[in-house]
């Protein structure tokens, strides 16, 4: 009878532990999934903010290059820099 009770209690404890572990893993996956989505959205927002800051700079650089291109003919010729020995 003692052995039967120990086996029944052991089986019951194992089932409870297994269910508890499964519940924990399910909750952990949900929590980490939510954090992952939040991090992804934050990263996308930062990437967009950086792009929005850099796009006008790129456009200004292109415009400056176009305006300065005709003046290049007046610039002195470039000579290769000599390296110190």
C-alpha positions in Angstrom: 0.0 0.0 0.0 2.9 2.4 0.9 4.5 1.7 -2.5 1.2 2.4 -4.3 0.8 5.7 -2.5 4.4 6.7 -3.3 4.0 5.8 -6.9 0.7 7.6 -7.2 2.1 10.7 -5.5 5.3 10.5 -7.7 3.2 10.3 -10.8 0.9 13.2 -9.7 4.0 15.3 -8.8 5.6 14.6 -12.2 2.4 15.6 -14.0 2.1 18.8 -12.0 5.7 19.6 -12.6 5.4 19.0 -16.3 2.3 21.1 -16.6 4.0 23.9 -14.6 7.0 23.8 -16.8 4.8 23.9 -19.9 2.9 26.9 -18.6 6.2 28.6 -17.7 7.5 28.0 -21.2 4.3 29.3 -22.8 4.4 32.5 -20.8 8.1 33.0 -21.4 7.5 32.7 -25.2 4.7 35.1 -25.1 6.7 37.6 -23.0 9.8 37.3 -25.2 7.7 37.5 -28.3 6.1 40.8 -27.1 9.5 42.2 -26.2 10.9 41.2 -29.6 8.1 42.9 -31.4 8.5 46.0 -29.3 12.3 46.1 -30.0 11.6 45.6 -33.7 9.2 48.5 -33.7 11.7 50.7 -31.8 14.4 49.8 -34.2 12.3 50.6 -37.2 11.3 53.9 -35.7 15.0 54.8 -35.1 15.9 53.7 -38.6 13.2 56.0 -40.0 14.3 58.9 -37.9 17.9 58.5 -39.0 16.8 58.2 -42.6 14.7 61.4 -42.3 17.7 63.2 -40.8 20.1 62.0 -43.5 17.9 62.4 -46.6 18.0 66.2 -46.6 21.8 66.1 -46.0 22.2 63.8 -49.0 20.0 66.1 -51.2 22.0 69.2 -50.1 25.3 67.4 -50.9 24.0 66.4 -54.3 22.9 70.0 -55.0 26.2 71.4 -53.8 28.1 69.0 -56.0 26.0 70.0 -59.0 26.6 73.7 -58.3 30.3 73.2 -57.8 30.9 70.9 -60.8 31.4 73.8 -63.3 34.0 75.4 -61.0 36.2 72.3 -61.0 37.9 73.4 -64.2 39.4 76.4 -62.3 40.8 74.3 -59.6 44.5 73.5 -59.7 45.5 70.0 -61.0 45.9 67.4 -58.3 49.3 65.9 -57.8 49.9 62.6 -56.0 51.1 63.2 -52.5 54.5 61.9 -51.8 55.0 59.6 -48.9 57.7 60.2 -46.4 60.5 57.7 -46.5 
